[in-house]
Amino acid sequence: MTERITVFGAGYVGLVTGVCLAATGRDVTVLDVDPAKLESLAAGSCPFFEPGLEDLMAEANAAGRLRFAGPDTVEELSGIVIIAVGTPATAAGSADMRYIRSVVDTLEERAVPGTIAVMKSTVPPGAGARIASRLAPVGVDYVSNPEFLREGSAVKDWFETDRVVLGGSEESVARVRTLYEGIDAPVLACDITSAEMVKYAANAFLATKISFINEIAVLCDLMGANVDEVAYGIGLDARIGPAFLRPGIGYGGSCFPKDTRALDFLATLHGYDFHLLRAVIEVNARQRLLPVRALKAHFDSLEGLRVAVLGLTFKPETDDVRESPAVEIIDLLEAEGAQVVGYNPIPVALPGEVEVAEEIADAVRGADAVVLATEWAEIVRADWPALVASMKRGAFVFDGRNALDPAVIEAAGATYVGVGRPNGAGCSTGADGESR
Ligand SMILES: NC(=O)c1ccc[n+]([C@@H]2O[C@H](COP(=O)([O-])OP(=O)(O)OC[C@H]3O[C@@H](n4cnc5c(N)ncnc54)[C@H](O)[C@@H]3O)[C@@H](O)[C@H]2O)c1
């Protein structure tokens, strides 16, 4: 017998979870407080861009396995209740638990005894144990089940996850495990706090890899080495692996920045100074300055320059611009007096008022400089000789992801600067803080 499943939150995690469970034969209700999202879902369209999700949603809808509603319309909660609401950063850097609290209030009021609350949202180690003791008196057990999917490949990640982590009592973990029947992945069953820590430690480690290679890129610039070769060389070591060793303008998105800050906050709260993590965060902030420094080194002043920023999302294949490096770089360029025009292969909702071109050629034509911020395939594979030819004389291309071929850009007549590439001298911050 499959259990009734309710998911709180129709965001990147909640909707993917609900749709994938419904597509594999479960009856699922997804609840969200956002009327615009519910309207879009009721019309069968996915409220955000995630490859493959809308098709799978159509299949689950056709099979009558998926329902969408507001949390207030549900009088009684039972079976397995998955929590996948947001935990954004507060101004202090901690995880904002207000949306979680509201769901826990609802569970306390409306869940029948025997219900299991499954936490998929990323919550600080220690939070789950407190929620569990709040829900125990009403007969609701609690399991921590952190999520590791990546936007842009979320559906694939759901079915091909590297591991399932379940923190809680043996009996409840066994019930939640049934959600993953048919998925070939190791299962770690542990206590709630360890499960929560797996998520934060994984994100902190991946962020560390990124900041590490960005530091190596600085040394490559100083010493005339090529960081791309170095990253490839160290990635061949099975103990290290090639993933997350791509130098550039740093990590962004709705997870790494907030989760690293929240872990640092938590360490400080417990009286521990997590030097390494603090350095990872600082290095990442510094990477955002690279394009601005490179443009200033080339042009002296950015006042009145037309700069095209290409790729506005925090990574390719998503429409998510939360903590996107491109958005932060646009702010920095505008603060220096540049006139910025953005381009992204799919439409995005940007904060503020930035001119966004519909075609890459329109963004680049007549520009003094280009900043490649996110390596969408369409941008990388564009006709770069033609794009450079349409720019002003003395054009400058800053490749924030080392995704372009420097020889092609330079043959077309522009100056090329990447991150830690030999002809990229001048783009990194030296150990003494001076631009090289
Ligand atoms: N986005 C990712 O790639 C990713 C990956 C792993 C883990 N996570 C974690 O998963 C959680 C959710 O992230 P997300 O990116 O899906 O967030 P999101 O912002 O895309 O979605 C959250 C949704 O929850 C809804 N919501 C808020 N309060 C609610 C309530 N009381 N009842 C019902 N719905 C409510 C919001 O309207 C929103 O639609 C976060 O803790 C995040 O850190 C995210």
The ligand as a MOL file (V3000), in Angstrom:
LIG
                    3D

  0  0  0     0  0            999 V3000
M  V30 BEGIN CTAB
M  V30 COUNTS 44 48 0 0 0
M  V30 BEGIN ATOM
M  V30 1 N 16.8840 24.9820 -5.1310 0
M  V30 2 C 17.7600 23.9980 -4.9800 0
M  V30 3 O 18.5400 23.6730 -5.8880 0
M  V30 4 C 17.8400 23.2510 -3.6760 0
M  V30 5 C 18.5770 22.0630 -3.6050 0
M  V30 6 C 18.6390 21.3690 -2.3810 0
M  V30 7 C 18.0050 21.8880 -1.2660 0
M  V30 8 N 17.3020 23.0730 -1.3480 0 CHG=1
M  V30 9 C 16.6170 23.5590 -0.1480 0
M  V30 10 O 15.2480 23.2520 -0.2980 0
M  V30 11 C 14.4290 24.2870 0.2760 0
M  V30 12 C 13.4900 24.8370 -0.7690 0
M  V30 13 O 14.2560 25.4380 -1.7980 0
M  V30 14 P 13.6130 25.8810 -3.1830 0
M  V30 15 O 14.7190 26.3650 -4.0430 0
M  V30 16 O 12.7280 24.7940 -3.6850 0 CHG=-1
M  V30 17 O 12.7110 27.1060 -2.6970 0
M  V30 18 P 11.6730 27.9600 -3.5300 0
M  V30 19 O 11.7880 29.3440 -3.0390 0
M  V30 20 O 11.8280 27.6870 -4.9930 0
M  V30 21 O 10.2630 27.3370 -3.1050 0
M  V30 22 C 9.7370 27.4240 -1.8280 0
M  V30 23 C 8.2190 27.4490 -1.9770 0
M  V30 24 O 7.6240 27.3240 -0.6920 0
M  V30 25 C 6.4180 28.0930 -0.6910 0
M  V30 26 N 5.9640 28.2900 0.6880 0
M  V30 27 C 6.4170 29.1750 1.6370 0
M  V30 28 N 5.7260 29.0230 2.7910 0
M  V30 29 C 4.8230 28.0200 2.5750 0
M  V30 30 C 3.8330 27.3990 3.3780 0
M  V30 31 N 3.6300 27.7610 4.6450 0
M  V30 32 N 3.0920 26.4170 2.8390 0
M  V30 33 C 3.2800 26.0250 1.5610 0
M  V30 34 N 4.2060 26.5830 0.7410 0
M  V30 35 C 4.9670 27.5610 1.2510 0
M  V30 36 C 6.8170 29.3420 -1.4490 0
M  V30 37 O 5.7040 30.0510 -1.9350 0
M  V30 38 C 7.6860 28.7410 -2.5720 0
M  V30 39 O 6.9040 28.4460 -3.7200 0
M  V30 40 C 15.4210 25.3110 0.8500 0
M  V30 41 O 15.6540 25.0160 2.1910 0
M  V30 42 C 16.6800 25.0570 0.0360 0
M  V30 43 O 17.8470 25.4430 0.7250 0
M  V30 44 C 17.2090 23.7510 -2.5360 0
M  V30 END ATOM
M  V30 BEGIN BOND
M  V30 1 1 1 2
M  V30 2 2 2 3
M  V30 3 1 2 4
M  V30 4 1 4 5
M  V30 5 2 4 44
M  V30 6 2 5 6
M  V30 7 1 6 7
M  V30 8 2 7 8
M  V30 9 1 8 9
M  V30 10 1 8 44
M  V30 11 1 9 10
M  V30 12 1 9 42
M  V30 13 1 10 11
M  V30 14 1 11 12
M  V30 15 1 11 40
M  V30 16 1 12 13
M  V30 17 1 13 14
M  V30 18 2 14 15
M  V30 19 1 14 16
M  V30 20 1 14 17
M  V30 21 1 17 18
M  V30 22 2 18 19
M  V30 23 1 18 20
M  V30 24 1 18 21
M  V30 25 1 21 22
M  V30 26 1 22 23
M  V30 27 1 23 24
M  V30 28 1 23 38
M  V30 29 1 24 25
M  V30 30 1 25 26
M  V30 31 1 25 36
M  V30 32 1 26 27
M  V30 33 1 26 35
M  V30 34 2 27 28
M  V30 35 1 28 29
M  V30 36 1 29 30
M  V30 37 2 29 35
M  V30 38 1 30 31
M  V30 39 2 30 32
M  V30 40 1 32 33
M  V30 41 2 33 34
M  V30 42 1 34 35
M  V30 43 1 36 37
M  V30 44 1 36 38
M  V30 45 1 38 39
M  V30 46 1 40 41
M  V30 47 1 40 42
M  V30 48 1 42 43
M  V30 END BOND
M  V30 END CTAB
M  END
